[in-house]
Amino acid sequence: MKTLKLPKSKLDFFAAVIQQFGEVHAPVARGDEFAFERLERWSDARLDYNRTILPPKKYFLPPREEMFTYTADGYVPSTEGLDQKLVLFGVHACDVYGLNILDEVFLDGPHPDPYYKARRRNVAVIGIDCIPDENCFCRSMRADFVDKGFDLFFYDMGDAFFTLVGTALGDDMVLSAASLFEPVAPQDVAAYKAHSQAKAEMFKLDVEIRDLPEIFEMEYTSAIWEELGEKCLACGACSMVCPTCYCYDVQDTVKLGECAGSRERCWDTCLFSSHARVAGGENFREEQSDRIKFRFYHKQRGFVAEYGRPSCIGCGRCIVSCPVDIHVVEVLNRLRGVAHVA
Amino acid sequence: MSPNVLAPAPQPAIEAVRLGNPYAPHNARIVGVQRMVEDNHLFTFRFVDPEIARSFSHRPGQFIMLSIPGAGEAPISISSSPTRPHVLELCVRRAGRVTDALYRMRVNDLVGIRGPYGNGFPVEEMVGGDVLMAAGGLGMAPLRSLLWYTLDNRSQFGKLTLMYGGRNPESMLYRNEMSSLVDRPDIHTLLGVDADPSGTWKYHVCRLADLFDFADIDPRTTHAAVCGPPIVYRFILQRLLKLGFSKDRILMSLERHMKCGVGKCGHCSIGYKYTCIHGPIFTYWDAINLPEMI
């Protein structure tokens, strides 16, 4: 992979240059938290953020999306907004990893999702290095580094960014501001390695994912699920903020007095009682304990069977957002029977 | 030096939304409605676009997504056999918003259909061997596509056995069609009802599982395809295992709520399998390894 160095003093220039590739969105402060938003001015960007409230998933699988309009004559696919060029500046490695997992579900296989695909094509991703906080466990989930899914990735090396060029588009971005970049020298590689080592030691949360599927199988009837079912409010916040929760509902809306309307999909979650209810009223997950168990089971066990790794990327958003303090790492460590240190 | 980044690029990704969109329903016209039992009608459809009508083909056991504008979309198993491609028959139980809306429609009205989806029965693996088809009640709706597939490709299969049971004669789907199979020498058809209050039933009056007493099944050469409500699975599976069936020669068709049909929306998950792409046909071995299966 092509590697370059961007002195930090040149970042503002680079940010100005990449506007030609699309509307620039980056993390901005929202109260004590952060959110990906369209930048009014580059100085609003907060590249020192810990995590955004919603992951970048909102750009690729919007919370609500019109799929079709229909009339008496049939269904017409909706394409509004799909061709908009955006540049997401400052995506953390775990969130890029989250997009790679969504890619496996939405792009691979015999039925790629054309809406997701169009957005993925038109939204450039510029990744940036981060410092883990007390709720990060991406290293445990093997999502603290990514080797694909971004156009450019910046690693912080003090006075410069070690720059990985991931795609041809990323290369075009670099070439459009070629004079800003410098070649990588051997001492830069050494500095990168030292930085990588130092970062690995900053994590406060740890969970062992080796043989987690087997432990899930053995603990399927564990009392912990009842306990979590009692506690869980079924608000769905953990799913909404999860970079890899992709379940959606589809609804037809009708224009009053006309045989016309639209078909929309919107975020849904397996924590809602309606998720596994079938026509006629039967519900395959009647209890909240069934539903929260399913969510854990699908992410940490099912995904391993299907895609070779858990779909959890260790971003910590569900920990931050849960109103009753259900803590994913604590649950996994309790299932394994090891002490949880938080 | 600067690459040509501002030139308006063609957008094949947008074209894929307009054309070849896997979620886009194709217009289909209702060409026939036949009442089978209470709240269970057989609807026959024809695609409006002759190219779609020509190219649509399915495997026995697959399903489609049926759209009724304004009401939404629902998965419905295909009742007709791919060996008879001129019709697409869906045996639809009136159970929810979409099927309610369908029941208000008439011949010539337009619906949307996309698919087919799901794995279907593994007919390639079943070829050359015997096939036992067992259904209870409404379970005949998905099983009928396999039934006619095996009959229309009769030389490819060994012994065929059909067991079909219901609560009473009035609850049997395709009653005349099933009766007409009883005299066919190339399939052993066993029909049973739990009770026959009207005294009109000419066949067995017994529970579905008891039909095994009249059948001659070799578990080593037979695939068993089982469809029906959960109670049917319980009793049939017991009998099959007692006969010595291997768990991966027992095939079951399962149903779940679905919003996409193509492995995205998450609603049809059972454990970590999606009914829409890993199923709806599962082996019994799959079933006992997925705790939420039945």
Contacts between the chains, C-beta under 8 A, distances in Angstrom:
chain1	res1	chain2	res2	distance
A	20	B	5	5.9
A	20	B	6	6.3
A	21	B	5	6.2
A	67	B	23	5.9
A	68	B	23	7.5
A	68	B	24	7.1
A	70	B	69	4.8
A	70	B	70	7.9
A	71	B	69	7.8
A	72	B	69	7.4
A	72	B	110	7.2
A	73	B	27	7.7
A	74	B	25	7.4
A	74	B	27	4.7
A	74	B	110	7.2
A	74	B	112	6.8
A	75	B	24	5.9
A	75	B	25	5.3
A	75	B	67	7.1
A	75	B	69	7.8
A	75	B	112	5.9
A	77	B	17	5.0
A	77	B	18	5.4
A	77	B	21	5.0
A	77	B	23	8.0
A	77	B	24	5.9
A	78	B	17	7.9
A	79	B	14	5.4
A	79	B	17	5.1
A	79	B	18	6.5
A	82	B	13	7.4
A	82	B	14	5.5
A	82	B	17	6.2
A	83	B	11	5.4
A	83	B	14	5.4
A	105	B	263	7.3
A	105	B	264	6.4
A	106	B	264	6.4
A	109	B	263	6.5
A	109	B	277	7.6
A	110	B	262	7.8
A	111	B	22	4.5
A	111	B	262	3.7
A	111	B	263	6.8
A	111	B	264	7.7
A	112	B	16	7.9
A	112	B	22	7.6
A	113	B	22	7.5
A	113	B	262	8.0
A	113	B	264	6.0
A	114	B	13	7.2
A	114	B	16	4.1
A	114	B	17	4.4
A	114	B	20	7.4
A	114	B	21	5.4
A	114	B	22	7.3
A	115	B	17	6.1
A	117	B	13	5.6
A	117	B	16	6.4
A	118	B	11	7.5
A	118	B	13	3.9
A	118	B	14	5.6
A	118	B	16	7.1
A	118	B	17	5.9
A	121	B	13	4.4
A	122	B	13	7.1
A	172	B	3	4.7
A	172	B	5	5.6
A	175	B	1	6.9
A	175	B	2	6.8
A	175	B	3	5.6
A	176	B	2	5.1
A	176	B	3	6.6
A	176	B	5	6.3
A	178	B	1	6.5
A	220	B	291	5.8
A	246	B	264	6.9
A	246	B	266	6.8
A	247	B	265	6.1
A	247	B	266	3.3
A	247	B	267	7.0
A	248	B	259	6.7
A	248	B	260	7.7
A	248	B	264	7.3
A	248	B	265	5.1
A	248	B	266	7.3
A	249	B	259	6.1
A	249	B	265	7.4
A	249	B	267	7.8
A	250	B	72	6.8
A	250	B	73	6.4
A	250	B	259	4.5
A	250	B	260	7.3
A	250	B	265	7.0
A	251	B	72	6.9
A	252	B	69	6.9
A	252	B	70	5.4
A	252	B	71	6.5
A	252	B	72	4.8
A	252	B	73	7.8
A	254	B	70	4.5
A	259	B	69	6.7
A	259	B	70	7.5
A	261	B	69	7.1
A	261	B	70	5.9
A	263	B	72	7.9
A	263	B	73	7.9
A	265	B	259	7.5
A	265	B	265	7.6
A	268	B	265	7.5
A	268	B	266	7.3
A	268	B	267	7.6
A	270	B	266	6.7
A	270	B	269	7.5
A	275	B	257	7.9
A	275	B	266	7.7
A	275	B	267	6.3
A	276	B	256	7.2
A	276	B	257	6.5
A	276	B	267	7.1
A	276	B	269	7.8
A	277	B	257	6.3
A	278	B	255	6.7
A	278	B	256	6.4
A	278	B	257	4.7
A	279	B	74	6.6
A	279	B	93	8.0
A	279	B	95	3.9
A	279	B	96	3.1
A	279	B	97	7.9
A	279	B	98	7.7
A	279	B	99	6.7
A	279	B	257	7.4
A	280	B	93	7.8
A	280	B	95	4.3
A	280	B	96	6.8
A	284	B	256	6.9
A	284	B	270	7.6
A	284	B	292	6.2
A	285	B	292	7.4
A	294	B	269	7.5
A	294	B	292	7.6
A	297	B	271	7.1
A	297	B	272	7.0
A	298	B	269	6.5
A	298	B	272	5.8
A	301	B	272	6.5
A	302	B	269	7.8
A	302	B	271	6.6
A	302	B	272	2.3
A	302	B	273	7.9
A	303	B	272	7.2
A	305	B	272	5.5
A	306	B	272	6.2
